[in-house]
Amino acid sequence: MKEMGYDVAFARLEEIVKRLESSDTSLDEVEGYLKEAVSLVEYCKNELKGYKENFESLLD
């Protein structure tokens, strides 16, 4: 997942949200999407933390 980059991961999260909002998504699909979303959120959170640390080091 590291190769995908923040923007791609965030776009995938947006796509998952749209699919989850769709009434034709099966329960099995919902479970898979939720598992993927949890991983993507963790990835994005870590990426943002890294960006924050880099910006703070530039300001020091």
N, C-alpha and C positions, 0 to 999 in steps of 0.2 A: 504494500500500500504506500510505502514511502515514495515510490517513483511517481505517484499520481499528482502530487502537489495539492496545495490547499484549495485552489480555485476549482479544480476538478472534483475533489472530495466534497466540497460545499455544493457544487452543482448536482452531484449525485444525491446528496441529502435532500435537496429541493425536489428532485425527481421522485424520490421515495415518498416524500410527504404528499405529493400529488397523487401517487398511486394509492397511498393509504386512505386518502380522502375519497377515492373512487369507491362507489358502492359495489362494483363488480369484482373486488379483490377477495379472494378466498382466504379462509382462516390460515391455511398452510402458507400462503403467500405472505400474509401479514406477519407471521412468525419469522419467516426468512428476511423480510424487509426490516423488521425491528432489530434482528441480530446484526444485520449489515449496518443499520443506522447507528447502533451503539458503538460499533467499531469505528465508523466514520467520525462520529462526534468526538471520540477519544483522540483519534488522529488529528482532527482540526484543533482541538484544545491544546495538544502538545505542540503543534505547529505555531499557534498563536503565542504560546509561552516562549518558544524559541525566538520568535520575532521580537517579542517584548524585551527579552534579555539582550538581544543584539542591539536594539534601539537604545536601551538604557546604557549599554557599554559605550555606545557612540557619544552619548551625552555626558559621560563622566570625564 
